[in-house]
Amino acid sequence: MTALGAACFLSLTAPLPAGAQGLGLTAYKQAVAETLDDDSIASFYRGRDFAPLWTGPDAASTARRAALIEALQKAPLHGLPARRYDVPGLMRAMQRVEGERARGELEVRLSRAFIDFANDLQSGALEPRRVDSGIKREAPRRDSETLLRMLAGGDARAAMQQLAPRTPEYARLMRAKLMLERDVARGGWGEPIRTGAIEPGESGDAVVRLRDRLIAMHYLKPTLSASYDEPMQDAVATFQEDHGLKVDGVAGSSTLSAINVSARDRLKSVIVAMERERWMNLPDGLGKRHIKVNLTDFHAQIIDDGKVTFRTRSVVGHQDPDRRTPEFSDEMDHMVINPSWYVPRSIVVNEYLPLLRRNPGAVSHLLITDSQGRRVNRARGFSQYSASSFPFSMRQPPGPKNALGQVKFMFPNKYNIYLHDTPSKHLFDRQQRTYSHGCVRLSDPKDFAYALLARQTDDPQGFFQSRLRTGSESRVNLDKPVPVHLIYRTAYTTPKGQVQFRDDIYGRDARIWNALEAAGVALLPVQS
């Protein structure tokens, strides 16, 4: 056993050194009081008259120390930065503590380590908004006093195990992480396949490399076949389905590009997904019924009691920085049937004003109104206005060609983002659907409306169609608001545990990984 290993053993299984007994001494309390700079932690200690949680001579304190160190040592299992918690430093401090003041300082240090770890594991190691401006989330931090009371009131090891998100998704991501780490440790999935395309019926070296890589990736059972046969075609089709590609069983350029992504890069995506799941670890959950839009998957879902009850394709914001759809959560409280489109100011001045300056009759499908809502005479022209001085608003009345289609779904937010119909139905046939100015367009908006209205009317379709036939703008409130979560996952799982991967369309996950790596998250080394 190393010197540090011996120190660890003694610190966790025995009372702290004899010179540090006598817990009622003022030096201990004074050290705790002076060292604390967190009001919530200070409140916890004041409430127990500064009695120790970690450094007492009793069995409960010993158990807490052991549980804490054990949990901190397992931080890498969760993709957390272990160096942040300085386990070796804590162990040395526990071995060497002498005197009541040192005991008080150690007491606070252990509590801080626990709070830091608990916050990271429950709510994420990063502050979302600091990583990317398009992530409009706050990490759902728990109160420090509550966390310490939880630990003080029961079995320490059980309390530590309760910290991680208790969602099926988080558990499945952890399993995926372990499997990918095993593959990475074994050297990965082999060399990339350097060819343009491989089709069923072919044979040769490229087919063998494809075969070997599919076997290494667990998509194909071990075989010696050197031809692109039916089992290989089925394996490619399954891979395509898991990666959001066109499912045809042909290893074309897009499919080979995805197949060539390394095990290490896929592992990074899973670790980022675990961090993102911690950001969504809300105290009250996502809602028994909620709407989830995964921007990278280009689908919107209604989820009831953990099961997907409705799913439709979506179009999301373009990759241009000012058009990307942000990530946030809010509550949908109404829909508008036969909506008008109130053109956002950015589109008015950046896209339409240049057209109007050249031709006052341009974009004739839009009404131009002044501050009083009066229609502006286009004949006067607009050449005298700049983007900063243009005083008018623009609106498209309800109709079959309205940019919002026949219905929009509102969860009022300061980003002016909502879900809506669209007349541009052809875009839903494309694999990558990044064409909007930021809002989310739905392929089946009427069916989406029926699913929402079914909770408050016996005939949702008849109710919707009767409002639609009027041709007039009509607001319909939802009896019970529905939480909406706009998320961004390049790695996620199915209920059966199969991992799905999608492209990092806005580069956000790459930035999250870089931030995690800078904080100390590291991949396991490849075995030589």
C-alpha positions as CSV (number, residue, x, y, z in Angstrom):
1,M,0.0,0.0,0.0
2,T,1.3,3.5,-0.9
3,A,1.8,6.2,1.7
4,L,-1.3,8.0,0.4
5,G,-3.2,4.7,0.3
6,A,-2.4,4.1,3.9
7,A,-3.4,7.6,4.8
8,C,-6.7,7.1,3.0
9,F,-7.4,3.9,4.9
10,L,-6.6,5.5,8.3
11,S,-8.6,8.6,7.6
12,L,-11.7,6.8,6.6
13,T,-11.8,4.0,9.2
14,A,-10.5,5.6,12.3
15,P,-11.3,8.7,14.4
16,L,-9.2,11.7,13.5
17,P,-5.9,12.1,15.3
18,A,-6.1,12.3,19.1
19,G,-4.9,15.9,19.4
20,A,-8.2,17.0,17.7
21,Q,-10.7,15.8,20.3
22,G,-12.9,18.0,22.5
23,L,-15.6,19.2,20.1
24,G,-17.0,21.8,22.4
25,L,-13.9,23.9,22.3
26,T,-14.3,27.5,21.1
27,A,-11.3,27.1,18.7
28,Y,-13.3,24.6,16.6
29,K,-16.4,26.7,16.4
30,Q,-14.5,29.9,15.7
31,A,-12.6,28.2,12.9
32,V,-15.9,27.0,11.3
33,A,-17.5,30.4,11.7
34,E,-14.6,32.3,10.3
35,T,-14.0,29.9,7.4
36,L,-17.6,29.8,6.1
37,D,-18.4,32.3,3.4
38,D,-21.6,30.7,2.2
39,D,-24.8,31.9,4.0
40,S,-26.6,28.6,3.3
41,I,-23.8,26.4,4.7
42,A,-23.4,28.8,7.7
43,S,-27.1,28.5,8.4
44,F,-26.8,24.8,8.5
45,Y,-24.0,24.9,11.1
46,R,-25.6,27.5,13.2
47,G,-28.8,25.4,13.3
48,R,-26.8,22.5,14.9
49,D,-24.7,24.7,17.1
50,F,-21.7,24.0,14.9
51,A,-21.7,20.3,15.7
52,P,-19.5,18.5,13.2
53,L,-20.9,16.6,10.2
54,W,-17.6,15.0,9.1
55,T,-14.9,15.4,11.8
56,G,-16.6,14.0,14.9
57,P,-15.2,10.8,16.6
58,D,-18.5,9.0,16.1
59,A,-19.3,6.2,13.6
60,A,-21.7,8.4,11.6
61,S,-18.9,11.0,10.9
62,T,-16.6,8.2,9.9
63,A,-19.2,6.8,7.6
64,R,-19.8,10.2,6.0
65,R,-16.1,10.7,5.3
66,A,-15.9,7.2,3.7
67,A,-19.0,7.8,1.6
68,L,-17.7,11.2,0.4
69,I,-14.3,10.0,-0.6
70,E,-15.8,7.0,-2.3
71,A,-18.2,9.2,-4.3
72,L,-15.5,11.7,-5.2
73,Q,-13.3,8.9,-6.5
74,K,-16.2,7.8,-8.7
75,A,-16.7,11.2,-10.2
76,P,-15.1,10.2,-13.6
77,L,-17.9,7.6,-14.0
78,H,-20.2,10.5,-14.5
79,G,-17.9,12.5,-16.8
80,L,-17.1,14.9,-14.0
81,P,-13.8,16.7,-13.4
82,A,-12.3,14.7,-10.5
83,R,-9.4,17.1,-10.0
84,R,-11.9,19.7,-8.9
85,Y,-12.6,17.9,-5.7
86,D,-8.9,17.3,-4.8
87,V,-9.3,13.9,-3.2
88,P,-5.5,13.5,-2.5
89,G,-5.5,16.9,-0.7
90,L,-8.5,15.9,1.4
91,M,-6.9,12.7,2.4
92,R,-3.7,14.4,3.4
93,A,-5.7,17.0,5.4
94,M,-7.6,14.2,7.2
95,Q,-4.4,12.4,8.1
96,R,-2.6,15.4,9.4
97,V,-5.2,17.4,11.2
98,E,-4.0,18.5,14.7
99,G,-5.9,20.8,17.1
100,E,-9.4,22.1,17.2
101,R,-8.9,25.0,14.8
102,A,-7.5,22.6,12.1
103,R,-10.5,20.3,12.7
104,G,-12.8,23.2,12.2
105,E,-11.1,24.2,8.9
106,L,-11.2,20.6,7.7
107,E,-14.9,20.4,8.6
108,V,-15.7,23.3,6.3
109,R,-13.4,22.0,3.6
110,L,-15.2,18.6,3.5
111,S,-18.6,20.4,3.4
112,R,-17.5,22.5,0.5
113,A,-16.2,19.5,-1.4
114,F,-19.5,17.7,-0.8
115,I,-21.5,20.8,-2.0
116,D,-19.3,21.2,-5.1
117,F,-19.7,17.6,-6.0
118,A,-23.4,17.4,-5.2
119,N,-24.1,20.5,-7.4
120,D,-22.0,19.1,-10.3
121,L,-23.6,15.7,-10.1
122,Q,-27.2,17.0,-9.7
123,S,-27.1,20.1,-11.9
124,G,-24.0,20.0,-14.1
125,A,-20.4,21.0,-13.8
126,L,-20.7,23.9,-16.1
127,E,-22.9,27.1,-16.2
128,P,-24.8,26.6,-19.5
129,R,-25.0,30.3,-20.5
130,R,-21.3,30.7,-20.2
131,V,-20.6,28.0,-22.7
132,D,-22.8,29.2,-25.6
133,S,-25.1,32.2,-25.8
134,G,-27.7,30.0,-27.5
135,I,-28.2,28.0,-24.3
136,K,-30.7,30.0,-22.3
137,R,-30.7,27.7,-19.3
138,E,-29.8,28.1,-15.6
139,A,-28.3,25.1,-13.9
140,P,-31.0,23.9,-11.4
141,R,-28.8,24.3,-8.3
142,R,-30.1,22.9,-5.0
143,D,-29.8,24.8,-1.7
144,S,-26.6,24.0,0.1
145,E,-28.4,23.8,3.5
146,T,-30.9,21.3,2.1
147,L,-28.1,19.1,0.7
148,L,-26.3,19.1,4.0
149,R,-29.5,18.3,5.9
150,M,-30.2,15.4,3.6
151,L,-26.7,14.0,4.3
152,A,-27.1,14.5,8.1
153,G,-30.4,12.9,8.3
154,G,-29.8,9.4,6.9
155,D,-27.4,6.8,5.5
156,A,-24.5,8.7,3.9
157,R,-23.8,6.2,1.1
158,A,-27.4,6.1,0.1
159,A,-27.6,9.9,0.2
160,M,-24.6,10.1,-2.2
161,Q,-26.2,7.7,-4.6
162,Q,-29.4,9.8,-4.7
163,L,-27.5,12.8,-6.1
164,A,-27.3,11.9,-9.8
165,P,-30.3,12.4,-12.0
166,R,-32.7,9.5,-11.5
167,T,-34.0,9.5,-15.0
168,P,-33.9,6.4,-17.3
169,E,-32.1,8.5,-19.9
170,Y,-29.2,9.3,-17.5
171,A,-28.8,5.6,-16.5
172,R,-28.8,4.5,-20.2
173,L,-26.2,7.2,-21.0
174,M,-24.0,5.9,-18.2
175,R,-24.2,2.4,-19.7
176,A,-23.4,3.8,-23.1
177,K,-20.4,5.7,-21.7
178,L,-19.0,2.5,-20.1
179,M,-19.4,0.5,-23.4
180,L,-17.7,3.3,-25.4
181,E,-14.9,3.5,-22.8
182,R,-14.3,-0.2,-23.2
183,D,-14.1,0.2,-27.0
184,V,-11.8,3.2,-26.7
185,A,-9.5,1.3,-24.3
186,R,-9.3,-1.5,-26.8
187,G,-8.1,0.8,-29.5
188,G,-11.3,2.0,-31.0
189,W,-13.2,0.7,-34.1
190,G,-10.3,0.5,-36.5
191,E,-9.1,2.7,-39.4
192,P,-11.5,5.0,-41.2
193,I,-12.8,3.7,-44.6
194,R,-11.3,5.7,-47.4
195,T,-13.7,5.4,-50.3
196,G,-16.6,7.3,-51.8
197,A,-19.3,4.7,-51.5
198,I,-19.8,0.9,-51.1
199,E,-23.0,-0.8,-52.4
200,P,-24.6,-4.1,-51.7
201,G,-23.2,-6.9,-53.9
202,E,-19.6,-5.5,-53.9
203,S,-16.6,-7.3,-52.5
204,G,-13.0,-6.5,-51.8
205,D,-10.8,-4.6,-49.3
206,A,-13.2,-1.8,-48.8
207,V,-16.0,-4.2,-48.0
208,V,-13.8,-6.0,-45.5
209,R,-12.9,-2.8,-43.8
210,L,-16.5,-1.9,-43.6
211,R,-17.4,-5.3,-42.2
212,D,-14.7,-5.1,-39.6
213,R,-15.7,-1.7,-38.5
214,L,-19.4,-2.7,-38.2
215,I,-18.4,-5.7,-36.1
216,A,-16.3,-3.5,-33.8
217,M,-19.2,-1.0,-33.5
218,H,-21.5,-3.9,-32.5
219,Y,-23.8,-3.6,-35.5
220,L,-22.7,-6.9,-37.2
221,K,-22.1,-10.3,-35.7
222,P,-18.5,-11.6,-36.3
223,T,-18.3,-13.1,-39.8
224,L,-15.6,-13.9,-42.4
225,S,-17.7,-12.9,-45.4
226,A,-15.9,-10.5,-47.7
227,S,-19.0,-9.5,-49.7
228,Y,-21.6,-6.8,-49.0
229,D,-24.3,-9.4,-48.3
230,E,-27.7,-9.1,-46.7
231,P,-26.5,-9.2,-43.1
232,M,-24.1,-6.3,-43.8
233,Q,-26.9,-4.4,-45.6
234,D,-29.1,-4.9,-42.5
235,A,-26.3,-3.7,-40.3
236,V,-25.8,-0.6,-42.4
237,A,-29.5,0.1,-42.4
238,T,-29.7,-0.1,-38.6
239,F,-26.7,2.2,-38.3
240,Q,-28.4,4.7,-40.6
241,E,-31.5,4.6,-38.4
242,D,-29.5,5.2,-35.3
243,H,-27.8,8.2,-36.8
244,G,-30.7,10.0,-38.5
245,L,-29.6,9.1,-42.0
246,K,-31.6,7.9,-45.0
247,V,-32.3,4.2,-44.4
248,D,-31.4,2.4,-47.6
249,G,-28.7,-0.1,-46.5
250,V,-26.2,1.6,-48.9
251,A,-22.9,2.8,-47.5
252,G,-22.9,6.1,-49.4
253,S,-20.7,9.1,-48.6
254,S,-22.9,10.5,-45.7
255,T,-23.2,7.1,-44.1
256,L,-19.5,6.4,-44.4
257,S,-18.7,9.8,-42.9
258,A,-20.8,8.9,-39.9
259,I,-19.3,5.4,-39.7
260,N,-15.8,7.0,-39.7
261,V,-16.5,9.0,-36.6
262,S,-14.2,7.6,-33.9
263,A,-15.2,5.9,-30.7
264,R,-13.5,8.7,-28.8
265,D,-15.6,11.3,-30.5
266,R,-18.8,9.4,-29.8
267,L,-17.7,9.0,-26.2
268,K,-17.3,12.8,-26.0
269,S,-20.9,13.2,-27.3
270,V,-22.2,10.9,-24.6
271,I,-20.4,12.7,-21.8
272,V,-21.7,16.0,-23.1
273,A,-25.2,14.4,-23.2
274,M,-24.8,13.4,-19.5
275,E,-23.9,17.0,-18.6
276,R,-26.9,18.2,-20.5
277,E,-29.2,15.7,-18.7
278,R,-27.9,17.2,-15.4
279,W,-29.0,20.6,-16.7
280,M,-32.5,19.2,-17.1
281,N,-32.6,17.6,-13.7
282,L,-35.4,19.9,-12.5
283,P,-36.7,19.5,-9.0
284,D,-40.2,18.9,-10.3
285,G,-39.2,17.0,-13.4
286,L,-40.1,17.8,-17.0
287,G,-43.8,17.4,-16.4
288,K,-46.2,14.5,-16.6
289,R,-47.2,15.8,-20.0
290,H,-44.6,17.8,-21.8
291,I,-43.4,18.8,-25.3
292,K,-39.8,18.1,-26.2
293,V,-38.1,19.3,-29.4
294,N,-34.6,17.9,-30.0
295,L,-33.1,20.5,-32.3
296,T,-30.5,18.1,-33.7
297,D,-33.0,15.4,-34.4
298,F,-35.5,17.7,-36.2
299,H,-38.5,16.2,-34.4
300,A,-41.1,17.4,-31.9
301,Q,-42.7,15.1,-29.4
302,I,-45.6,15.1,-26.9
303,I,-44.7,12.9,-24.0
304,D,-47.2,11.6,-21.5
305,D,-46.0,9.8,-18.3
306,G,-42.7,9.1,-19.9
307,K,-44.0,7.7,-23.2
308,V,-44.0,9.4,-26.6
309,T,-47.7,9.8,-27.6
310,F,-47.2,12.0,-30.6
311,R,-44.2,12.7,-32.9
312,T,-43.7,14.9,-35.9
313,R,-40.8,16.2,-38.0
314,S,-39.7,19.7,-37.5
315,V,-37.6,22.5,-39.1
316,V,-35.4,24.5,-36.9
317,G,-33.2,27.6,-37.1
318,H,-30.5,28.0,-39.7
319,Q,-26.8,27.7,-38.7
320,D,-26.3,31.5,-39.2
321,P,-25.6,32.8,-35.7
322,D,-28.6,35.2,-35.6
323,R,-31.0,32.5,-36.8
324,R,-30.1,29.5,-34.5
325,T,-32.9,28.2,-32.3
326,P,-32.1,28.8,-28.7
327,E,-32.4,26.2,-26.0
328,F,-34.8,26.9,-23.1
329,S,-37.9,25.7,-21.3
330,D,-41.3,27.4,-20.9
331,E,-45.0,26.7,-20.8
332,M,-47.3,26.5,-23.8
333,D,-50.6,28.1,-22.7
334,H,-52.5,28.7,-26.0
335,M,-52.6,28.2,-29.8
336,V,-53.7,30.6,-32.5
337,I,-55.7,29.3,-35.4
338,N,-55.5,31.3,-38.6
339,P,-52.7,33.4,-37.2
340,S,-51.3,36.6,-38.6
341,W,-47.6,36.8,-39.0
342,Y,-46.1,39.9,-37.2
343,V,-42.8,40.1,-39.0
344,P,-39.9,40.4,-36.5
345,R,-38.0,43.7,-36.6
346,S,-34.8,42.0,-37.7
347,I,-36.4,40.5,-40.7
348,V,-38.2,43.7,-41.6
349,V,-35.0,45.8,-41.7
350,N,-32.5,43.3,-42.8
351,E,-34.4,41.4,-45.5
352,Y,-37.5,43.4,-46.6
353,L,-36.4,47.0,-46.3
354,P,-33.7,46.6,-48.9
355,L,-36.3,45.2,-51.3
356,L,-38.8,48.1,-50.5
357,R,-36.1,50.7,-51.0
358,R,-35.6,49.4,-54.6
359,N,-39.3,48.7,-55.3
360,P,-42.1,50.0,-53.0
361,G,-44.4,47.2,-54.3
362,A,-42.2,44.4,-53.2
363,V,-43.4,41.7,-50.7
364,S,-47.0,42.8,-51.6
365,H,-48.4,40.0,-49.5
366,L,-47.4,41.9,-46.3
367,L,-49.3,44.9,-44.8
368,I,-47.1,47.8,-43.8
369,T,-48.6,49.8,-40.8
370,D,-47.7,52.8,-38.8
371,S,-47.6,53.1,-35.0
372,Q,-51.4,53.6,-34.9
373,G,-52.0,50.4,-36.9
374,R,-53.0,52.3,-40.1
375,R,-52.0,51.0,-43.5
376,V,-49.1,52.9,-45.1
377,N,-49.4,54.1,-48.7
378,R,-46.6,52.3,-50.5
379,A,-46.6,54.9,-53.3
380,R,-44.7,57.3,-51.2
381,G,-41.7,55.0,-51.4
382,F,-39.2,53.9,-48.7
383,S,-35.8,55.0,-50.1
384,Q,-35.4,57.7,-47.4
385,Y,-35.4,55.1,-44.6
386,S,-32.5,53.2,-43.1
387,A,-32.6,50.2,-40.8
388,S,-32.5,52.4,-37.8
389,S,-35.0,55.0,-39.0
390,F,-37.7,52.7,-40.6
391,P,-40.8,53.6,-38.4
392,F,-43.2,50.9,-39.7
393,S,-44.3,47.4,-38.8
394,M,-45.2,44.6,-41.2
395,R,-47.8,41.9,-40.9
396,Q,-49.1,39.1,-43.1
397,P,-52.8,38.5,-42.6
398,P,-54.2,35.0,-42.1
399,G,-54.5,32.9,-45.2
400,P,-53.2,29.7,-46.8
401,K,-49.9,31.2,-47.8
402,N,-49.2,32.8,-44.4
403,A,-45.6,32.1,-43.2
404,L,-47.0,30.6,-40.0
405,G,-49.5,28.4,-41.9
406,Q,-52.8,27.7,-40.2
407,V,-51.9,27.5,-36.6
408,K,-49.2,28.5,-34.2
409,F,-48.5,27.2,-30.7
410,M,-47.5,29.8,-28.1
411,F,-45.3,29.5,-25.0
412,P,-44.7,33.3,-24.5
413,N,-41.0,34.0,-24.1
414,K,-38.6,36.9,-24.5
415,Y,-36.9,35.1,-27.4
416,N,-40.0,35.2,-29.6
417,I,-39.8,31.5,-30.3
418,Y,-42.8,29.3,-30.9
419,L,-44.0,26.2,-32.8
420,H,-46.0,26.7,-36.0
421,D,-47.3,25.4,-39.3
422,T,-45.7,26.4,-42.6
423,P,-46.7,26.4,-46.3
424,S,-43.2,25.2,-47.2
425,K,-44.0,21.5,-46.8
426,H,-41.2,20.3,-49.1
427,L,-38.5,21.1,-46.5
428,F,-39.7,18.2,-44.3
429,D,-38.5,15.7,-46.8
430,R,-34.8,16.7,-46.2
431,Q,-32.6,15.0,-43.8
432,Q,-31.1,18.1,-42.2
433,R,-33.8,20.7,-41.6
434,T,-32.2,24.0,-40.6
435,Y,-34.1,26.6,-42.6
436,S,-36.1,28.8,-40.2
437,H,-35.3,32.1,-38.6
438,G,-35.3,30.5,-35.2
439,C,-38.9,29.3,-34.6
440,V,-39.8,25.6,-35.0
441,R,-42.0,24.5,-37.9
442,L,-44.0,21.4,-37.6
443,S,-44.8,18.9,-40.3
444,D,-48.2,17.8,-38.8
445,P,-49.4,20.9,-37.0
446,K,-53.1,20.0,-37.1
447,D,-52.5,16.5,-35.6
448,F,-50.3,18.2,-33.0
449,A,-53.2,20.5,-32.2
450,Y,-55.7,17.7,-32.0
451,A,-53.4,15.8,-29.6
452,L,-53.2,18.9,-27.3
453,L,-57.0,19.7,-27.5
454,A,-58.0,16.1,-26.8
455,R,-57.5,16.8,-23.1
456,Q,-60.2,19.5,-23.1
457,T,-62.8,18.6,-25.8
458,D,-64.5,15.4,-26.9
459,D,-64.1,16.3,-30.6
460,P,-60.7,18.0,-31.0
461,Q,-60.7,17.7,-34.7
462,G,-64.2,19.1,-35.1
463,F,-63.4,22.0,-32.7
464,F,-60.2,22.9,-34.5
465,Q,-61.8,22.7,-38.0
466,S,-64.8,24.8,-37.0
467,R,-62.4,27.6,-35.9
468,L,-60.2,27.2,-39.0
469,R,-63.2,27.5,-41.4
470,T,-64.0,31.0,-40.1
471,G,-60.8,32.3,-41.6
472,S,-60.5,34.7,-38.7
473,E,-57.7,34.7,-36.2
474,S,-58.8,32.8,-33.2
475,R,-56.9,32.2,-29.9
476,V,-57.6,28.9,-28.0
477,N,-56.3,28.7,-24.5
478,L,-55.1,25.3,-23.1
479,D,-57.0,24.4,-20.0
480,K,-53.7,23.2,-18.5
481,P,-50.4,24.7,-19.7
482,V,-47.9,22.2,-21.1
483,P,-44.2,22.5,-20.4
484,V,-42.1,22.9,-23.5
485,H,-38.4,21.9,-23.6
486,L,-36.2,22.9,-26.6
487,I,-33.2,20.7,-26.1
488,Y,-30.1,19.9,-28.1
489,R,-28.8,16.3,-27.9
490,T,-26.2,14.9,-30.4
491,A,-26.4,11.7,-28.3
492,Y,-29.5,10.2,-26.7
493,T,-31.0,6.8,-26.1
494,T,-34.1,4.9,-27.0
495,P,-36.2,3.2,-24.2
496,K,-34.5,-0.1,-25.2
497,G,-31.0,1.5,-24.6
498,Q,-29.9,1.9,-28.2
499,V,-27.8,5.1,-28.5
500,Q,-28.7,7.6,-31.2
501,F,-26.2,10.1,-32.6
502,R,-26.9,13.3,-34.5
503,D,-24.8,16.0,-36.1
504,D,-23.7,19.0,-33.9
505,I,-25.5,21.4,-36.2
506,Y,-24.6,24.6,-34.3
507,G,-21.3,23.4,-32.8
508,R,-22.7,23.7,-29.3
509,D,-21.7,20.3,-28.1
510,A,-18.1,20.8,-29.3
511,R,-18.0,23.9,-27.1
512,I,-19.4,22.1,-24.1
513,W,-16.8,19.3,-24.5
514,N,-14.0,21.9,-24.7
515,A,-15.3,23.5,-21.5
516,L,-15.6,20.1,-19.7
517,E,-12.0,19.2,-20.8
518,A,-10.7,22.6,-19.6
519,A,-12.4,21.8,-16.2
520,G,-10.6,18.5,-16.0
521,V,-12.8,15.9,-17.7
522,A,-10.5,13.4,-19.5
523,L,-11.0,10.3,-21.5
524,L,-9.4,7.0,-20.5
525,P,-6.1,6.4,-22.2
526,V,-6.0,3.8,-25.0
527,Q,-4.4,0.5,-24.0
528,S,-1.1,-0.2,-25.8
